Structures are given as structure tokens and as C-alpha cells.
Amino acid sequence: MRLVLDTNVVISAFINPKGKPSQIVKLILERKAEICYNSVILSEYEGVMLRPKFSEKININDIRQFISLIGRIGLSYNPPTSRIRLPDESDHIFYDTARGSGSLLISGNIKHYPKVPFILLPDEFLKQINS
């Protein structure tokens, strides 16, 4: 199973190691799921997690190790840009990467995306794989 993780899922995983997003990251680290990424997504992860509001909650070395690990174990995919309109155009990279690579997109903000079967909340994804 191939996944694209929205930045909010990655941040949540780092802030709350017992939460559902952490369970999803653990699946990737244990290689029970494959993460699909590209340089734009990795830059987004790092840029957002280095913001001052997260600096006391997230260790910068952990961020860099995670991003480095994704680059080693994940699947790099550079999608063509779709013409779909999204409330936040910066979300295009996640949507297009998931759609183009045949991945599930896991996001805590699914209202930012169209209602399509490949976009799931973390809780929905975990229920789906545990059933």
C-alpha cells in the first residue's frame, strides 16, 4: 500500500507520538506501507515543521532524520499538475502526487480536497486497514 502524507499528518505524528498519525508513520517506518514523495513535499514538511510555533514541540534533528529516511525508503514521484481547483493551491502537490502514483492521500484536512475515495482522514485509513 502506497501513501502520501499531508503535512498536517506528519506534524501531528511528531507532536503526539501516541496519536493516529504516529501509527501511520510507524507503518511506514516498519515498511508495512510505502510513502510516496517528491522534493516539493519534503520541502513543505521541513519548512512547516521548522516554524517557530512548532520549534518547542518538534526536535529539528528528528525532522531531518525523518526526511532523510523518506528519501531512502520512499518512492519519489513527480506528478503532472492537475487543473482541479483547491482552496489552498499549495495542496496540489499532495493531491497530484497521490492521484498520479496510485497512492492514498492521508490528511487531517480532507475538506481542502475533493471528495474522492483515495483521500482519507487518519482515523478512516486506520479503520480501513484494521478491518
Secondary structure as UniProt FT lines:
FT   STRAND          2..5
FT   HELIX           7..15
FT   TURN            17..18
FT   HELIX           20..29
FT   TURN            30..31
FT   STRAND          34..37
FT   HELIX           39..49
FT   HELIX           52..55
FT   TURN            56..57
FT   HELIX           60..73
FT   STRAND          75..76
FT   HELIX           89..91
FT   HELIX           92..101
FT   STRAND          104..106
FT   HELIX           110..112
FT   TURN            117..118
FT   STRAND          119..120
FT   HELIX           122..130
//
